[in-house]
Amino acid sequence: MTRDAHQYGDNAALGSNAAVHSGRWMIVWLLFAASLINYLDRSSISLALPLLSRDLGLGPESKGLLLSAFFWSYALLQIPMGWAADRFNLRWLYFAAFLLWSLGQGLTGFAGSLGVLILFRMLLGVGESIYLPGGTKIVSMLFGPAERGLPCGLFDFGTRMGLVLGGLIIPWLLARLGWRFTFRLIGFAALLWVVPWLLATKGRLGHRPRAVSATRNRRQELRWLLSNRNLIGICLGFFCFDYYWYLFVTWLPDYLVTVRHFTMLRAGFFSSLPYFVFGASEPLGGWIADRLTGYGWNETRTRKGIVTVAFLSGLLLIPASRVHNANTAVALIAGASLVGLATGNLLVILQCCAPLEDVGLWTGFENFAGNLAGVLAPLLTGFLISRTGSYAPGFALAVIVLLAGILCYWFIVGDLRSRSEAATGS
């Protein structure tokens, strides 16, 4: 049986294939919008960091602590949220998580101390933990494996567009309204998203019974998961990818202000360029792989090859931190953002390796590992800046970690066939 046959058989509880097909792209675009709001919310702290630092007297290590706080709860919730995405109605699960993260963002505008800011950042992390396990699970429900690269890249493209939009709008809001009102506005206004979500997903993302073997028990399953070579390689590779990515998210605006001496408005504009390149590369990389595999190219070599080329582009970040001209540095950082070509393919690699009924759980493990990097990247970078007085060592470390990810995907992750497919010989 083909992968597509497995997938669409698994979608039987959703209705006919034609009905699923008719509305699935609307759901993808709503996931894109939610991802955009997600990163608009989480990145706002980086853009507001110069103002927060001035108001609260934060040094480099305190700033690193604040930037890291979001990832404490976000990372810890990935595995439980992935488990929930496989078992519960995703329409309501995503709805509840979206409400929670929007409230966390809006309430940040009322914070009066570093401790309270950290608390609301952790609340934001709890809500936003649905984004990747939920989105990946939904795509795996609505699309066959050979066509998932584009929708995976597209919905995750929203995260990067959130950074672009944030770079253009948030500095303007900060300059005119202050950081408190800015957080309240972008947090509470986002609640309008729930209306089209509830309309578009009605009757489409309901809970489906899991086909669990009678001989399979939870202890055996956990032992298999923790020893599974593909899952281990995917988690290690995604850790390397996310370490690099979260350096961009957390430190790039502050770097442009403190090192390149841009104004806050100019830093917001120029930081949006690398984010846009990163984001636009995501559906492009996924689409290229979908097309090539459609022409008969080997899926394993095609998707891993695109990941390799994308990761190698990260080498441009090293000269970016050392050139004297600020505009040249921004151009090199934009080139280093072609790492985004890998993103859609990283998600498809997981979907091809995971059992169909456990895509959400596997994604939870993957994103948990990735967001441990989200905890470490801002902390280690802040430590290196404090000790060396330069961003260059932090940038170089991120590139080294990223390149290690190439080895993980080639030498630990095997062929792109799921456990259920391997069992049936398809």
C-alpha positions as CSV (number, residue, x, y, z in Angstrom):
1,M,0.0,0.0,0.0
2,T,1.3,3.5,-0.8
3,R,1.9,6.2,1.7
4,D,-1.0,8.2,0.2
5,A,-3.3,5.3,0.6
6,H,-2.4,4.9,4.2
7,Q,-2.9,8.6,4.8
8,Y,-6.2,9.0,3.1
9,G,-7.5,5.8,4.7
10,D,-6.6,7.4,8.0
11,N,-8.7,10.4,7.1
12,A,-11.9,8.4,6.7
13,A,-13.4,9.9,9.9
14,L,-13.0,13.3,8.4
15,G,-15.4,12.7,5.6
16,S,-14.9,12.1,1.9
17,N,-11.6,13.0,0.3
18,A,-13.3,15.7,-1.8
19,A,-14.7,17.4,1.3
20,V,-11.4,17.3,3.0
21,H,-9.7,18.7,-0.1
22,S,-12.2,21.6,-0.5
23,G,-11.4,23.2,2.8
24,R,-7.9,22.1,3.7
25,W,-6.0,25.0,2.2
26,M,-8.2,27.4,4.1
27,I,-7.1,25.6,7.3
28,V,-3.5,25.9,6.2
29,W,-3.9,29.6,5.7
30,L,-5.4,30.0,9.2
31,L,-2.5,28.0,10.6
32,F,-0.2,30.5,8.7
33,A,-2.1,33.4,10.3
34,A,-1.8,31.8,13.8
35,S,1.9,31.2,13.3
36,L,2.3,34.8,12.2
37,I,0.5,36.0,15.4
38,N,2.6,33.5,17.4
39,Y,5.9,34.9,16.4
40,L,4.6,38.5,16.4
41,D,3.8,37.9,20.1
42,R,7.0,36.1,21.1
43,S,9.4,38.3,19.2
44,S,7.9,41.6,20.6
45,I,10.1,41.2,23.8
46,S,13.3,41.3,21.7
47,L,12.2,44.5,19.9
48,A,11.1,46.1,23.2
49,L,14.3,44.9,25.0
50,P,16.1,48.3,24.8
51,L,13.2,50.0,26.4
52,L,12.7,47.2,29.0
53,S,16.4,47.3,29.8
54,R,16.3,51.0,30.4
55,D,13.1,50.9,32.5
56,L,14.1,47.9,34.6
57,G,17.9,48.3,34.6
58,L,18.7,45.0,32.9
59,G,22.3,43.9,32.1
60,P,23.3,41.4,29.4
61,E,22.8,38.4,31.7
62,S,19.4,39.6,32.9
63,K,18.3,40.2,29.4
64,G,19.4,36.7,28.5
65,L,17.3,35.4,31.4
66,L,14.2,37.2,30.2
67,L,14.7,36.1,26.6
68,S,15.1,32.5,27.8
69,A,12.0,32.5,30.1
70,F,9.5,31.8,27.3
71,F,11.2,28.6,26.4
72,W,11.1,27.1,29.9
73,S,7.4,26.4,29.7
74,Y,7.2,26.2,25.9
75,A,9.8,23.4,25.8
76,L,8.4,21.5,28.7
77,L,4.9,21.5,27.2
78,Q,6.0,20.1,23.8
79,I,5.7,16.4,24.5
80,P,2.4,16.7,26.5
81,M,1.0,18.9,23.8
82,G,2.1,16.5,21.1
83,W,0.4,13.7,23.0
84,A,-2.8,15.8,23.3
85,A,-2.7,16.6,19.5
86,D,-2.9,12.9,18.7
87,R,-5.8,12.3,21.0
88,F,-8.1,15.3,21.3
89,N,-10.2,17.4,19.0
90,L,-7.7,19.8,17.4
91,R,-10.3,22.3,16.6
92,W,-10.9,23.0,20.3
93,L,-7.4,22.3,21.5
94,Y,-5.9,24.9,19.2
95,F,-8.7,27.3,20.1
96,A,-8.0,27.1,23.8
97,A,-4.2,27.3,23.4
98,F,-4.6,30.4,21.2
99,L,-6.8,32.1,23.8
100,L,-4.2,31.4,26.5
101,W,-1.2,32.7,24.6
102,S,-3.1,35.9,23.5
103,L,-4.0,36.6,27.2
104,G,-0.3,36.0,28.2
105,Q,0.8,38.5,25.6
106,G,-1.8,41.1,26.5
107,L,-1.2,40.8,30.2
108,T,2.6,41.4,29.7
109,G,1.7,45.1,29.2
110,F,0.6,45.2,32.9
111,A,3.9,43.8,34.3
112,G,5.7,45.9,36.8
113,S,8.9,43.9,37.5
114,L,11.3,41.4,35.9
115,G,9.7,38.6,37.9
116,V,6.2,39.3,36.6
117,L,7.5,39.7,33.0
118,I,9.1,36.3,33.3
119,L,5.8,34.8,34.6
120,F,3.8,36.2,31.7
121,R,6.4,35.0,29.2
122,M,6.0,31.5,30.6
123,L,2.2,31.8,30.2
124,L,2.8,32.7,26.6
125,G,5.0,29.7,26.2
126,V,2.3,27.4,27.6
127,G,-0.3,28.6,25.0
128,E,2.1,28.7,22.0
129,S,3.2,25.1,22.7
130,I,0.4,24.0,20.4
131,Y,1.9,25.7,17.3
132,L,4.2,23.0,15.9
133,P,2.7,19.7,17.2
134,G,-0.8,20.9,16.3
135,G,0.1,22.4,12.9
136,T,2.2,19.4,11.9
137,K,-0.5,16.9,13.0
138,I,-3.2,18.8,11.1
139,V,-1.1,18.8,7.9
140,S,-0.5,15.1,8.2
141,M,-4.3,14.6,8.5
142,L,-5.2,16.7,5.5
143,F,-2.4,15.9,3.0
144,G,-0.6,12.8,1.7
145,P,3.2,12.5,2.2
146,A,4.2,13.4,-1.3
147,E,2.4,16.8,-1.1
148,R,3.2,17.9,2.5
149,G,6.3,19.9,1.8
150,L,4.4,23.0,0.6
151,P,1.7,23.1,3.3
152,C,4.3,22.4,6.0
153,G,6.6,25.2,4.7
154,L,3.6,27.5,4.2
155,F,2.1,27.3,7.7
156,D,5.5,27.7,9.3
157,F,6.2,30.6,6.9
158,G,3.8,32.5,9.1
159,T,6.3,32.5,11.9
160,R,8.9,34.3,9.9
161,M,6.3,36.7,8.5
162,G,5.3,37.5,12.1
163,L,8.9,38.6,12.6
164,V,8.8,40.7,9.4
165,L,5.6,42.3,10.4
166,G,6.9,42.8,14.0
167,G,10.0,44.4,12.7
168,L,8.0,46.9,10.7
169,I,5.1,47.6,13.1
170,I,6.2,47.0,16.7
171,P,9.1,49.6,16.7
172,W,6.6,52.2,15.4
173,L,4.1,51.2,18.1
174,L,6.8,51.2,20.8
175,A,8.0,54.7,19.8
176,R,4.4,56.1,19.9
177,L,2.6,54.1,22.5
178,G,5.3,52.7,24.8
179,W,6.0,49.1,25.4
180,R,3.1,48.5,27.8
181,F,0.3,49.6,25.5
182,T,2.0,47.8,22.6
183,F,1.9,44.4,24.4
184,R,-1.8,45.0,25.3
185,L,-2.8,45.9,21.8
186,I,-1.1,43.1,19.9
187,G,-2.1,40.5,22.5
188,F,-5.8,41.3,22.9
189,A,-6.5,42.3,19.2
190,A,-5.3,38.9,18.0
191,L,-8.4,37.2,19.6
192,L,-10.3,38.1,16.4
193,W,-8.6,35.1,14.8
194,V,-10.7,32.6,16.7
195,V,-13.9,33.5,14.6
196,P,-12.7,32.3,11.2
197,W,-10.9,29.3,12.9
198,L,-14.1,28.0,14.4
199,L,-16.0,28.5,11.1
200,A,-13.4,26.9,8.9
201,T,-12.7,23.8,11.1
202,K,-16.3,22.9,12.0
203,G,-16.7,19.2,11.4
204,R,-13.1,18.8,10.0
205,L,-10.6,18.3,12.8
206,G,-12.6,16.1,15.2
207,H,-11.0,13.4,17.3
208,R,-10.4,10.1,15.6
209,P,-10.1,6.8,17.4
210,R,-6.5,5.6,17.5
211,A,-5.7,2.2,15.9
212,V,-3.5,0.7,18.7
213,S,-2.3,-2.9,18.5
214,A,-3.5,-5.2,21.3
215,T,0.1,-6.3,21.9
216,R,1.3,-2.7,22.3
217,N,1.5,-1.2,25.8
218,R,2.7,2.1,27.0
219,R,5.9,0.9,28.5
220,Q,6.9,-0.8,25.3
221,E,6.0,2.2,23.3
222,L,8.0,4.6,25.5
223,R,11.0,2.2,25.4
224,W,10.7,2.1,21.6
225,L,10.4,5.9,21.3
226,L,13.5,6.6,23.5
227,S,15.6,4.1,21.6
228,N,14.3,4.9,18.1
229,R,17.2,5.9,15.9
230,N,15.1,8.1,13.6
231,L,13.5,10.0,16.5
232,I,16.9,10.5,18.2
233,G,18.4,11.9,14.9
234,I,15.4,14.1,14.3
235,C,15.6,15.6,17.8
236,L,19.3,16.2,17.7
237,G,19.1,17.7,14.2
238,F,16.2,20.0,15.1
239,F,18.1,21.1,18.3
240,C,20.9,22.2,16.0
241,F,18.5,24.0,13.6
242,D,16.6,25.8,16.4
243,Y,19.8,26.9,18.2
244,Y,20.7,28.8,15.1
245,W,17.2,30.1,14.6
246,Y,16.7,31.3,18.1
247,L,19.9,33.3,18.0
248,F,18.2,35.2,15.2
249,V,14.9,35.6,17.1
250,T,16.3,36.7,20.4
251,W,19.4,38.7,19.7
252,L,19.3,40.2,16.2
253,P,17.3,43.4,17.0
254,D,19.5,44.1,20.1
255,Y,22.6,43.4,18.0
256,L,21.6,45.9,15.3
257,V,20.9,48.6,18.0
258,T,23.9,48.1,20.2
259,V,26.6,47.0,17.8
260,R,25.5,48.5,14.4
261,H,24.1,51.6,16.1
262,F,20.8,51.5,14.3
263,T,17.8,53.4,15.7
264,M,15.0,51.2,17.0
265,L,12.9,51.9,13.9
266,R,15.8,51.2,11.6
267,A,16.8,48.0,13.5
268,G,13.2,46.8,13.2
269,F,13.2,47.3,9.5
270,F,16.5,45.7,8.8
271,S,15.9,42.8,11.1
272,S,12.7,42.1,9.1
273,L,14.8,41.5,5.9
274,P,16.6,38.3,7.2
275,Y,13.3,37.1,8.7
276,F,11.5,37.5,5.4
277,V,14.3,35.6,3.5
278,F,14.1,32.8,6.1
279,G,10.3,32.7,5.8
280,A,10.0,32.9,2.0
281,S,12.6,30.1,1.7
282,E,10.4,27.7,3.8
283,P,7.6,27.0,1.3
284,L,10.1,27.3,-1.5
285,G,12.3,24.5,-0.1
286,G,9.3,22.3,0.6
287,W,7.8,22.9,-2.9
288,I,11.1,22.1,-4.6
289,A,11.4,18.8,-2.8
290,D,7.7,17.9,-3.5
291,R,8.3,18.6,-7.2
292,L,11.5,16.6,-7.4
293,T,10.1,13.6,-5.6
294,G,7.1,13.9,-7.9
295,Y,9.5,13.5,-10.8
296,G,10.8,10.3,-9.3
297,W,13.8,11.6,-7.3
298,N,14.7,9.6,-4.2
299,E,12.8,11.3,-1.4
300,T,15.4,10.6,1.3
301,R,18.3,12.0,-0.7
302,T,16.2,14.9,-2.1
303,R,14.9,16.2,1.3
304,K,18.2,15.6,3.1
305,G,20.1,17.3,0.3
306,I,18.1,20.4,0.5
307,V,18.5,20.5,4.2
308,T,22.3,20.2,3.7
309,V,22.5,23.1,1.2
310,A,20.3,25.2,3.5
311,F,22.4,24.6,6.6
312,L,25.6,25.4,4.7
313,S,24.3,28.8,3.9
314,G,24.5,29.6,7.7
315,L,28.3,29.9,7.3
316,L,27.6,33.5,6.0
317,L,26.7,34.5,9.6
318,I,30.4,34.3,10.6
319,P,31.7,37.1,8.2
320,A,28.5,39.1,9.0
321,S,29.7,39.5,12.6
322,R,33.1,40.7,11.5
323,V,32.6,43.1,8.6
324,H,32.8,46.8,9.3
325,N,30.0,48.1,7.1
326,A,26.6,47.7,8.7
327,N,24.7,47.3,5.4
328,T,27.1,44.5,4.3
329,A,26.5,42.8,7.6
330,V,22.7,42.9,7.1
331,A,23.1,41.5,3.5
332,L,25.3,38.6,4.8
333,I,22.8,37.9,7.6
334,A,20.0,37.8,4.9
335,G,22.1,35.3,3.0
336,A,22.6,33.3,6.1
337,S,18.8,33.1,6.4
338,L,18.5,30.8,3.4
339,V,18.7,28.1,6.2
340,G,14.9,28.5,5.9
341,L,15.0,26.3,2.8
342,A,15.3,23.3,5.2
343,T,12.2,24.0,7.4
344,G,9.4,22.4,5.4
345,N,11.6,19.4,4.7
346,L,12.5,18.9,8.3
347,L,8.8,18.6,9.2
348,V,8.2,16.2,6.3
349,I,11.2,14.1,7.4
350,L,9.5,13.6,10.7
351,Q,6.1,12.8,9.1
352,C,7.7,10.2,7.0
353,C,9.4,8.5,9.9
354,A,6.7,8.7,12.5
355,P,3.7,6.3,12.8
356,L,0.6,8.0,11.4
357,E,-1.1,7.9,14.7
358,D,1.8,9.5,16.6
359,V,2.8,12.4,14.4
360,G,1.8,14.9,17.1
361,L,3.8,13.1,19.8
362,W,6.9,12.8,17.6
363,T,6.6,16.5,16.8
364,G,6.4,17.2,20.5
365,F,9.6,15.4,21.1
366,E,11.2,17.2,18.2
367,N,10.1,20.6,19.3
368,F,11.0,19.9,22.9
369,A,14.6,19.2,21.8
370,G,14.5,22.3,19.5
371,N,13.4,24.5,22.3
372,L,16.0,23.3,24.7
373,A,18.1,25.2,22.2
374,G,15.8,28.1,22.6
375,V,16.6,28.1,26.3
376,L,20.3,27.8,25.7
377,A,20.9,30.1,22.8
378,P,19.9,33.4,24.5
379,L,21.6,32.4,27.7
380,L,24.9,31.3,26.2
381,T,25.0,34.2,23.8
382,G,24.4,36.6,26.7
383,F,27.2,34.9,28.6
384,L,29.6,35.2,25.7
385,I,28.7,38.9,25.1
386,S,29.3,39.6,28.8
387,R,32.6,37.8,28.9
388,T,34.1,38.9,25.5
389,G,32.3,42.2,24.8
390,S,31.5,40.9,21.2
391,Y,28.7,39.1,19.4
392,A,31.1,37.2,17.1
393,P,31.8,34.2,19.4
394,G,28.0,33.7,19.9
395,F,27.4,33.9,16.1
396,A,30.2,31.4,15.4
397,L,28.9,29.0,18.1
398,A,25.5,29.0,16.5
399,V,27.0,28.2,13.0
400,I,29.0,25.3,14.5
401,V,25.9,23.9,16.2
402,L,23.9,24.2,12.9
403,L,26.5,22.4,10.8
404,A,26.5,19.5,13.3
405,G,22.8,19.1,12.4
406,I,23.8,18.0,8.9
407,L,25.5,14.9,10.4
408,C,22.5,14.1,12.5
409,Y,20.1,14.0,9.5
410,W,22.5,12.0,7.2
411,F,24.0,9.6,9.6
412,I,21.4,9.0,12.3
413,V,18.1,9.5,10.5
414,G,17.5,6.6,8.1
415,D,15.2,6.3,5.0
416,L,12.0,8.2,5.0
417,R,9.5,5.5,5.7
418,S,7.2,5.4,8.6
419,R,7.1,2.6,11.1
420,S,3.6,1.6,10.0
421,E,4.6,1.5,6.3
422,A,7.7,-0.5,7.1
423,A,5.6,-3.0,8.9
424,T,3.3,-3.5,5.9
425,G,6.2,-3.5,3.4
426,S,4.8,-0.5,1.4
